[in-house]
Amino acid sequence: MDTKNTDRNPATSSDGSDKHHFRFHLPHLHLANVFGGDWFALKAEAFARFFGTPVFLIAQTVIVAVWIGLNVFGFTSFDIYPFVFLNLAFSLQAAYAAPLILLAQTRQADRDKVHAEADAQHREDLAKASEERQILAAKENAVLAELLKQNTQLTEITRKLTERIEALTEEMHRKVIEGGK
């Protein structure tokens, strides 16, 4: 790999390794917006999301109640019972709402799936890294145990040599004292 390459992947750290925690999500960024990334797409997604909100349900209920009230109590007669225009308005709303909601659900399911797969890859990567750290720690522990064993042996050799030097020193000291008499 060319380390002087200035056109780096954003998922790659400065040392060239993949350490970016969202690296598994990057291939799926195109699914970020349900309908795409342009103005219409953003408005369509906002519209589809608005259908399930309490604000929409309350506003729709108020509009329908006012519509029916105005026509039943005779304030106006633009849509008398059986409320054909109201049915037409609901049909028109359903004709646009259903496909938008289904498309939003389908794309959300796609996003959820790829994010779940990316998260699974991330967990597998973490598990692999953890396993590698455990193997390395076991090797280091074995090396430390061997070094401790060697240290113990060297300490024992040093003790024996010290005892031997002490015995020789005492023997020489005795011979020097006896020889001087």
N, C-alpha and C positions, 0 to 999 in steps of 0.2 A: 504494500500500500504506500502510496506517495504521501509522505508526511508534510510536504510543502504545498499540497493542494489547498488553495484558498476557498474553493467551492465545496465546502463541507456539508454533509447532511446535518440538519438541525438535531437529529437524534443521536449524533455522535459527539462525545466530549472532546476537549482540546487534545487529549492524549490518543485519540483515535478509537477508543473503545465505546461500545454502546452502553451508556450509563443513564441515559435519559429515561425517566420512569414512564413516559407516555409513548415510547418508541413503538409499542405494539398498536397504539391507536392511530398513529400517523397515516397508515395506508387507507384509513376509513374516514378521513376528514371530509371527503366529498359527500358523506351522508349527514353532515352537520345540520343542514337545512332540509326540511321535508320536501319542499317544492323547488329547490335550487337556491341560488344566491342573489338573484336580481330583485328589483323592486316588487314586481308582481308576485314572485314567489314568497317574499317575506310577508306581503299583505295577505296572500291566500292562506299561509300558515297561521297568521294571527287571527284571521276570520274563522278558520276551522277550530282553533283553540277556544275562541270566544263562545262557540255554540254550547259548550258544557259548563259555562260559568253561571253562578247564581244571578249575576247582573242580567245576563241574557234571558234567563228563565223568568225573572221577575218583570223585566221590561216587556217581554212577549205577553205575559199574563195581563199586565196592565193595558197594553194596546188592544188585546182581544176583548177584554172586559169593556173598555171604552167604546170599541167598535160595535159590540153587541148592544151595549147600553144606549148609544146614540140611535141605533136603528130600531130597537124594541120600543123605546119610550117616545119615539116619533120626533126627535130633534132633527133627524135627517132620514132620508129614505134611499140612500145610494146603494144599500145592500140589505134589502128586507129579508126576513126569514124565508128560506133556509140558508141564508148567507152564502150565496154562490161565490161572490168575490173573495170572501174570507177563505173559503175552501180553495179557491184558485191561488190565493196568496200562500196558504200552507203548502199546496202542491208545488208551487214555484220554489218556495224555501226548501222543501224536501228534495227537490230535483237538484239543487245546488249543494245543499248541506251534506247529503248522504255521500256523494262521491268525494267531497273534500274530506269528510271525516274518515271514510274508509281509506283514502290515500294516506292521510296523516297516520292512521293506525298501522297501515302496512309499512310505511317508512319508519315509524317508531319501532315496530317489531324488528325491522332490518337493523336499525341502529342498536337496539338492545342486544341483538344477536352478536353483531360484530364487536360490541363493547364487552360482552360476556366472554367471547373468544379471546379478545385482547387481554382481558383481565386474567383469564386462565393461562395464557402464555406468560404473562408477567409473574403469576404465582409459580408456574413451573420453573421459570428462570430464577426466581428467588429460592426455590427449593434446591435447584441444582447448585446455586452459589453457596447455599448453606451446607449442602452435602460436601462440596469441595473444601469449605472451611473446616468442616469436621474431620475430613481426611487429613488435611494439612495439620490440624491441631494434634491428631493422633500421631502423625509422623514426628512432629516437634516434641511431643511427650516421650516418644520412644527415644529420640536423640537425647533429651534431657535425662531420661532414666539411665541411658548408657554413659553419659557424662558423669552422672552422680556415682555410678558404679566405678568408673575409672578414678574419680576423685577419691572415693573410699579406698580403692586399692593403693593409690599414691599416698594417701594419708597413712595407711598401714605400713607401706614400705618406708616412709619417712620416720614413723615411730620406731620401726625395727632398726633403721640406720642410726637414729638418735641413741637408742639403747646400746647399740654396738659401739658407737663413738664414745659413749659414756664409759662403757666397760673397758675399752682400750685406753681411754684417758686415765682411768683409775689404775689400770695395770701399769702404764708408763709412770704414773705418779709414784706408785709403790716401788718400782724398780729404781727410779731416780732417788727416792728417799733411802732405800736399802743400799744402793750403790754408794751413796755419800757417807755411810757409816763405816 
